[in-house]
C-alpha cells in the first residue's frame, strides 16, 4: 500500500491536484448527512487523517472513507457504524463526528476539548481565503533533494507561510514566520525557477513551476516580510 501511495503521488501532476481542489463539490450540509451520498475526498490529496490529523503510513494508519461525510480518516476515527438513509438504512462505516450526529450517542473519547494549535488550519479552507497558494518545491539545505508541498499565505494570517504535504490536508506540517526575511531572486537553473527567503543564517530555497508563479510568490513574500498585511497599505506607501 505504501508503494502504491508513493507511485500515485509521483504520477499525480500539480495541475491534477489543483483541479481536484478547485472542482471539489462543497461538503454536505449537516442536515444532509446520511440522506445523500457524499463525494469522497481523493486518497492521494490527503496525507493525514482528516479528523485526528495523525499521518497515514503503511502499517498503522490505513485510509478509510466515512460513508456519511466522505472524509478520508484512519481506522480508529472510522471505527463506528451508523444507519444511512441513502443506503436503505443499512449500517455503514462512519467517522466519530458523523456517528454522534446521526445516532445521538456520545463516545468515551472526547477530542473536542483539544485546543487547536497554530498549524491546525485545513489547507482547503485556508487556500480559499489566501493571499496566494500553490504547489512549490522546497530544496534541502544541501541543494541535492527537494520536497514538493502545498504552500499558503492566509488572508487572516498574512505574515506566515504555511506548508502542507497535500492540498486537502487538515493540518500544516510546518510554518515560516515571514516578517523580517529578505526575498532573493536566483538565476534559472536547469529550467528551474528558483528564489530564496533569507534571514541571518536561515535560508530557504524554493522552486516554482513557472517564472510567472515565481514572481507572484516573491512579491507576496516580500510584502509579508515588510509587515504589509493589506494590498492598500502597499499602494499608500508608493503614493508617499
C-alpha positions in Angstrom: 0.0 0.0 0.0 2.9 2.3 0.8 4.5 1.6 -2.6 1.2 2.3 -4.3 0.7 5.6 -2.4 4.2 6.7 -3.4 3.7 5.8 -7.0 0.4 7.7 -7.1 2.0 10.8 -5.6 4.8 10.7 -8.1 2.4 10.4 -11.1 0.0 13.0 -9.8 0.8 16.3 -11.5 0.4 19.7 -9.9 -2.4 20.6 -12.3 -4.4 17.5 -11.3 -4.0 18.4 -7.7 -5.2 21.9 -8.2 -8.1 20.7 -10.4 -9.1 18.4 -7.7 -9.1 21.2 -5.1 -11.0 23.7 -7.3 -13.6 21.3 -8.6 -14.3 19.6 -5.3 -18.0 19.8 -4.6 -18.9 21.5 -1.3 -19.2 19.3 1.8 -22.7 18.0 2.6 -24.7 20.3 4.8 -25.3 18.9 8.3 -28.9 18.1 7.6 -28.0 16.1 4.5 -25.6 13.7 6.4 -26.9 10.2 5.8 -29.6 11.3 3.5 -27.4 11.8 0.4 -24.2 10.0 -0.7 -21.2 12.3 -0.2 -18.4 12.9 -2.8 -15.4 11.1 -1.4 -12.2 13.1 -0.9 -9.5 11.6 -3.1 -6.9 9.5 -1.2 -3.9 11.0 -2.9 -4.8 14.5 -1.9 -4.5 13.6 1.8 -1.5 12.6 3.9 -3.1 12.5 7.3 -6.5 11.6 8.9 -8.9 14.5 8.3 -10.3 14.1 11.8 -7.5 13.3 14.3 -4.7 14.6 12.0 -2.4 11.6 12.5 -0.2 10.9 9.5 -1.0 7.9 7.3 1.5 5.1 6.9 1.5 1.6 5.6 1.3 -0.2 9.0 -0.8 1.7 11.5 -2.8 4.3 9.5 -4.8 2.8 6.7 -7.1 5.1 4.8 -10.9 4.8 5.1 -13.7 6.9 3.9 -16.6 8.0 6.1 -19.7 7.0 4.2 -21.6 10.0 5.6 -19.3 13.0 5.0 -16.8 11.5 2.5 -13.7 12.4 4.6 -10.6 10.3 4.5 -10.0 9.0 8.0 -7.9 6.5 9.9 -9.2 3.2 11.2 -9.5 4.5 14.8 -11.6 7.5 13.7 -13.8 5.4 11.5 -14.5 2.6 13.9 -18.2 3.4 14.1 -21.4 2.2 12.4 -24.5 4.2 11.6 -27.6 3.6 9.5 -27.6 5.7 6.4 -30.9 6.6 4.7 -29.4 6.8 1.2 -28.2 3.2 1.6 -31.5 1.7 2.6 -30.8 2.4 6.3 -28.1 -0.2 6.3 -25.2 0.2 8.9 -22.1 1.9 7.3 -18.7 2.8 8.5 -18.7 6.5 9.6 -16.3 8.8 11.4 -16.8 9.7 15.1 -18.3 13.1 14.4 -20.9 11.8 12.0 -21.7 8.9 14.4 -22.5 11.3 17.2 -24.7 13.4 14.9 -26.6 10.5 13.2 -27.2 8.4 16.3 -27.2 11.0 19.1 -24.8 8.7 21.1 -21.8 10.0 22.9 -18.4 8.4 22.9 -15.9 8.0 25.7 -13.0 9.6 23.9 -13.5 13.3 23.6 -11.2 15.1 21.2 -13.3 18.3 21.2 -11.5 19.5 24.3 -8.2 19.7 22.5 -7.1 23.3 21.8 -6.3 23.9 18.1 -2.6 24.7 17.5 -1.3 27.2 15.1 -0.7 24.5 12.4 -4.2 23.0 12.7 -5.7 25.0 9.8 -7.2 23.0 7.0 -5.4 23.5 3.6 -8.6 23.7 1.5 -10.2 26.2 3.9 -7.1 28.3 4.2 -6.5 28.2 0.5 -10.0 29.5 -0.3 -9.1 32.6 1.8 -5.5 33.1 0.9 -3.3 35.9 -0.5 -1.5 33.2 -2.5 -1.4 29.5 -2.6 0.1 26.9 -4.9 2.4 23.9 -5.2 6.1 24.7 -4.7 9.3 22.7 -4.1 11.5 23.3 -1.0 15.1 22.4 -1.6 17.1 20.5 1.0 19.9 22.5 2.7 22.5 20.7 0.6 20.5 21.5 -2.6 20.5 17.9 -3.7 17.0 16.9 -2.9 13.6 18.7 -2.7 10.2 18.3 -1.2 7.0 19.3 -3.1 4.2 20.6 -0.9 1.2 22.9 -0.9 2.2 26.5 0.3 -0.3 29.1 1.6 -0.2 32.6 2.9 -3.6 33.1 4.5 -5.5 36.3 4.5 -6.2 36.1 8.2 -2.5 35.4 9.0 -0.7 37.2 6.2 2.8 37.2 7.9 3.1 33.4 8.0 3.8 30.9 5.3 2.0 27.5 5.9 3.4 24.4 4.3 1.1 21.3 3.7 2.1 18.0 2.3 -1.1 17.9 0.2 -3.8 20.5 -0.8 -6.5 18.7 1.2 -4.6 18.1 4.4 -6.3 19.3 7.6 -3.0 20.2 9.3 0.1 22.0 8.1 3.3 20.2 8.9 5.3 23.4 9.4 5.1 27.2 9.1 7.6 30.0 8.5 7.1 33.5 10.0 7.9 35.8 7.1 8.4 39.1 8.9 12.0 40.3 8.6 13.1 37.9 5.8 14.7 39.1 2.6 13.5 37.7 -0.7 16.2 36.9 -3.2 15.9 36.2 -6.9 18.1 33.5 -8.2 19.2 32.7 -11.8 17.3 29.9 -13.6 19.0 26.6 -13.1 18.2 23.6 -15.4 14.8 25.2 -16.3 14.0 25.5 -12.5 12.7 28.9 -11.3 14.5 29.5 -8.0 14.1 32.1 -5.3 15.1 32.3 -1.6 14.0 33.5 1.8 17.0 34.6 3.9 17.4 35.9 7.4 20.7 35.8 9.2 22.0 32.2 8.7 18.5 30.8 7.9 17.9 30.3 4.2 15.0 28.6 2.4 15.3 27.9 -1.3 12.1 27.4 -3.3 11.4 26.1 -6.8 8.3 27.4 -8.7 6.8 25.6 -11.7 6.8 28.8 -13.9 8.6 32.1 -13.9 5.2 33.9 -13.6 4.4 31.9 -10.4 7.9 32.6 -9.0 7.4 36.4 -9.4 4.0 36.2 -7.7 5.5 34.4 -4.8 8.4 36.7 -4.5 6.1 39.7 -4.5 3.7 38.2 -1.9 6.6 37.1 0.4 8.3 40.5 0.2 5.1 42.2 1.1 4.7 39.9 4.2 8.3 40.3 5.1 7.9 44.0 5.2 4.8 43.7 7.5 2.3 44.7 4.9 -0.9 42.9 5.7 -3.2 44.5 3.1 -2.6 45.5 -0.6 -3.9 49.0 0.1 -1.0 49.6 2.6 1.5 49.0 -0.2 -0.3 51.4 -2.5 -0.4 54.2 0.2 3.4 53.7 0.7 4.0 54.1 -3.0 2.0 57.3 -3.1 4.1 58.8 -0.4 
